[in-house]
Amino acid sequence: MDKIIYDAIIIGGGPAGMTAAIYTARARLNTLLIEKSGCGGQMAVTDLLENYPGFNGGINGFELGTKLEAQVKDFGAQIVYDEVESISEGNIKTVKTPNAAYQAKTVIIAAGTKVKNLGVKGEEKFIGNGISFCAVCDAPFYKNKDVLVVGGGDSAVQEAIYLAKFAKNVTIIHRRDELRAAKILRERMLSYKNISVMYNTVADNITGSEKIEKVTVSNVKTKEQKDLKVDGIFVFVGLLPNTTFSSNVALDALGYIITDENMKTSIPGIFAAGDIRKKQLRQVVTAASDGAQAAISAQHYIEENEKLFI
């Protein structure tokens, strides 16, 4: 039997990847979506998406991810759960995983980002055992306990608000003198009496025996140190692009894929969409927009280069 050559292979099942799959499959392109774990990406662990158009009052991220996954399947795209190791160049691209090798005329990279660690002493020991990167996942374990949130952006404040419904006290530490989160989130945070903020503060050391017992923090201006007794730490200090497998596509200094407005990368036939690409705004709505554009660009590429695939 001849090996299947897909029209489009999409790497990543977040909102960018799933939107791309909806558009390519709807255009009758033979589409394969490869997802590492479960569809939804970081959106799936977001408690409330209240700025995604069409859902007055907001929608749970997992619920939206489930709806998108069903839509992808309804249009006939195939989904495989595996981890991509490499992408080869050429007229026909080969996408390799530990379990298989898939071929396609075009590839859309929508693998998103991963959370950034703190990089402080003691952190590695407690990841998954006191240190979490997902409040929606782990907040119930900290009912009536004291937790620390590290970060000052939208994710940190939104997750702190969620944690406040479970924990006795939530302390946010942020290295700057004001939070970067949207004003509406900062205002909402003020309504929770069990949330406090320590500005100009960073974590230096995490200590404990079987579980976290304390975190040593310091003021970046005065250099004064103090110990905080906490039961858990939730880290939201930034993201890193998942580009370790991204062929030889051009990257910026931070490792994000450089594309033009049509989601074209530096390699013909390879496109990128969503949080993995260099861009100013990383939101579910912009990821979906990127995915749609990448799919249309992939379709045009196939139509314009039919002779390359004979």
C-alpha positions in Angstrom: 0.0 0.0 0.0 1.3 3.5 -0.9 2.2 5.7 2.0 -0.4 8.5 2.6 0.8 11.9 1.7 -1.3 14.4 3.6 -2.1 17.8 2.2 -1.5 19.3 5.6 0.0 18.1 8.9 -0.8 20.4 11.8 1.4 20.1 14.9 -0.4 21.1 18.1 -4.0 20.9 19.2 -4.5 24.3 20.8 -6.9 26.9 19.4 -4.5 27.8 16.6 -3.9 24.2 15.5 -7.6 23.2 15.8 -8.8 26.2 13.9 -6.2 25.5 11.2 -7.5 21.9 11.0 -11.1 23.1 10.7 -10.2 25.3 7.8 -8.0 22.8 5.9 -10.4 19.9 6.4 -13.4 22.1 5.4 -11.4 22.9 2.2 -11.3 19.2 1.5 -7.6 19.0 2.2 -6.5 15.6 3.7 -5.5 16.8 7.2 -3.7 15.2 10.1 -3.4 16.9 13.4 -0.7 15.7 15.8 -1.1 16.6 19.4 1.2 15.7 22.2 -1.3 15.1 25.1 -4.8 16.5 24.8 -6.5 19.0 22.6 -7.0 22.5 24.0 -3.4 23.5 24.9 -3.0 26.0 27.7 -6.6 27.1 27.0 -7.8 23.8 28.5 -6.5 24.7 32.0 -8.0 28.2 32.0 -10.9 28.5 34.3 -12.7 31.3 32.5 -12.3 32.8 29.1 -14.5 36.0 29.2 -13.0 37.9 26.3 -13.5 35.3 23.6 -16.2 36.5 21.2 -19.6 34.9 21.3 -19.7 33.7 24.9 -21.4 36.3 27.0 -20.4 35.6 30.6 -17.4 33.6 29.5 -16.7 29.9 28.8 -14.4 27.4 30.5 -11.3 26.7 28.5 -11.6 23.0 28.6 -15.2 23.2 27.4 -14.2 25.4 24.4 -11.4 23.0 23.6 -13.8 20.1 23.6 -16.1 22.0 21.2 -13.2 22.8 18.9 -12.0 19.2 18.9 -15.5 17.9 18.0 -15.6 20.4 15.2 -12.2 19.3 13.9 -13.4 15.7 13.8 -16.8 16.6 12.2 -15.0 18.1 9.2 -13.0 14.9 8.8 -9.5 15.8 10.0 -7.6 12.9 11.6 -6.1 13.4 15.1 -3.1 11.4 16.4 -1.8 11.7 19.9 2.0 11.7 19.7 5.0 13.9 20.1 6.8 15.4 17.1 10.6 15.0 17.1 11.6 16.5 13.8 10.4 17.9 10.5 12.3 17.3 7.3 12.4 19.9 4.5 11.8 19.2 0.8 8.8 19.3 -1.6 7.2 16.6 0.6 7.8 17.1 4.3 8.3 14.3 6.7 7.2 14.7 10.3 8.7 12.2 12.6 7.4 11.0 16.0 8.7 8.2 18.3 6.1 5.9 16.8 5.8 6.9 13.1 6.8 9.1 10.2 4.1 11.1 8.4 4.4 12.9 5.0 2.7 16.0 3.8 2.7 18.7 1.2 2.5 21.4 3.9 3.1 21.6 7.6 1.5 24.1 10.1 3.4 24.4 13.3 1.0 25.4 16.1 2.8 23.8 19.1 2.3 26.7 21.4 4.4 27.4 24.5 5.4 25.8 27.7 5.6 27.4 31.2 8.9 28.8 32.3 10.4 27.6 35.6 11.6 30.0 38.3 15.1 28.6 38.2 15.7 29.0 41.9 17.3 26.6 44.5 14.9 23.9 45.6 12.5 24.3 42.8 13.2 21.0 41.0 12.6 19.0 44.1 9.1 20.2 44.6 7.7 20.4 41.0 4.6 18.3 41.0 4.8 18.1 44.8 4.0 21.6 46.0 5.0 23.6 42.9 2.3 23.8 40.3 1.8 25.7 37.0 -2.0 25.3 36.9 -4.4 26.6 39.6 -7.4 25.0 37.9 -5.7 21.6 38.1 -4.4 21.8 41.7 -6.3 24.5 43.7 -8.5 21.9 45.5 -5.4 20.4 47.1 -4.8 23.7 49.0 -8.2 24.2 50.6 -7.7 26.4 53.8 -4.0 26.5 53.2 -1.4 29.2 52.4 -0.2 29.5 48.9 2.2 31.7 47.0 1.7 32.9 43.4 4.8 34.1 41.5 4.1 36.5 38.6 2.3 39.7 37.8 0.6 39.2 34.4 -2.9 38.2 33.5 -2.3 34.5 34.2 -0.9 35.1 37.6 -3.7 37.4 38.8 -6.4 35.3 37.2 -5.1 32.1 38.8 -4.7 33.9 42.1 -8.4 34.8 42.0 -9.3 31.2 41.3 -7.0 30.0 44.2 -8.6 32.5 46.6 -11.8 30.4 46.4 -10.0 27.5 48.0 -6.9 28.7 49.9 -6.9 30.5 53.3 -4.4 33.1 52.1 -2.9 33.8 48.6 0.2 35.9 48.4 1.4 37.2 45.0 5.0 38.2 44.6 6.0 40.3 41.6 9.5 41.6 40.7 8.1 45.0 39.6 6.4 47.8 41.5 3.1 47.2 39.8 1.2 44.3 38.3 1.1 43.9 34.5 -2.3 42.3 34.5 -5.3 43.9 32.9 -7.1 46.6 34.9 -10.3 44.5 35.1 -8.4 41.6 36.7 -6.6 43.9 39.2 -9.9 45.4 40.2 -11.5 42.0 40.6 -8.5 40.9 42.7 -9.1 43.7 45.2 -12.5 42.2 46.1 -10.8 39.2 47.6 -9.7 39.9 51.2 -7.4 36.8 51.3 -5.2 38.0 48.4 -2.2 40.2 49.2 0.6 41.4 46.9 4.3 41.9 47.6 5.9 44.2 45.0 9.6 44.3 44.0 9.9 40.8 45.3 11.5 37.6 43.9 11.8 34.1 45.2 15.4 33.0 46.2 15.1 29.6 47.7 12.5 26.9 48.4 13.0 24.6 51.3 11.3 21.7 53.0 11.6 18.0 53.7 8.7 16.0 52.3 6.7 19.1 51.4 7.3 22.8 51.0 7.8 24.5 54.3 9.0 28.0 53.4 10.1 30.2 50.6 12.9 32.8 51.1 12.1 35.9 49.1 14.0 39.2 48.7 13.2 42.8 47.8 15.0 43.7 44.6 15.5 47.2 45.7 16.5 46.9 49.4 17.9 43.4 49.1 16.1 42.6 52.4 15.2 38.9 52.7 12.4 37.2 54.6 10.9 33.7 54.9 7.3 33.0 53.9 5.6 29.9 55.3 3.5 28.4 52.5 2.0 25.1 51.6 2.2 25.5 47.8 3.6 27.6 45.1 2.0 28.5 41.7 4.4 29.8 39.1 3.3 32.1 36.2 6.5 33.9 35.2 6.3 33.6 31.4 6.4 31.1 28.6 8.9 29.4 26.3 8.1 28.4 22.7 8.0 24.7 21.8 10.3 25.0 18.9 12.9 22.3 19.6 11.7 20.3 16.6 11.0 23.2 14.3 13.3 22.2 11.4 15.5 25.1 10.3 12.8 27.8 10.3 14.0 31.2 11.3 13.6 32.1 15.0 13.9 35.3 16.8 16.2 35.9 19.8 13.7 34.3 22.2 13.1 31.2 20.1 9.7 32.2 18.6 9.1 31.4 14.9 9.3 34.4 12.6 6.5 34.6 10.1 4.9 37.1 7.7 1.3 38.2 8.0 0.3 35.1 6.0 1.9 32.8 8.6 4.7 31.8 6.1 8.0 30.8 7.8 11.4 31.0 6.2 10.9 27.6 4.6 8.4 27.1 1.7 5.5 24.9 2.6 6.0 25.3 6.4 3.7 27.7 8.2 3.3 28.7 11.9 0.4 29.9 13.9 -0.5 30.9 17.5 1.7 31.5 20.5 4.7 29.8 18.9 5.3 32.6 16.5 6.8 36.0 17.0 3.9 38.3 17.7 2.7 41.0 20.1 -0.6 39.6 21.4 -1.0 36.0 22.5 -4.7 35.3 23.1 -7.1 32.5 22.2 -8.8 34.8 19.6 -5.5 35.7 17.9 -4.4 32.1 17.9 -7.6 31.1 16.1 -7.1 33.9 13.6 -3.5 32.7 13.0 -4.8 29.2 12.5 -7.3 30.3 9.9 -4.7 32.3 8.0 -2.2 29.5 8.1 -4.7 27.1 6.7 -5.6 29.4 3.8 -1.9 30.0 3.0 -1.3 26.3 3.0 -4.2 25.7 0.6 -2.9 28.4 -1.7 0.7 26.9 -1.5 -0.6 23.5 -2.6 -2.7 25.0 -5.5 0.2 27.1 -6.7 2.8 24.3 -6.5 1.1 21.2 -7.9 4.1 20.2 -10.0 6.2 19.9 -6.9 4.2 17.0 -5.5 4.1 14.8 -8.7 
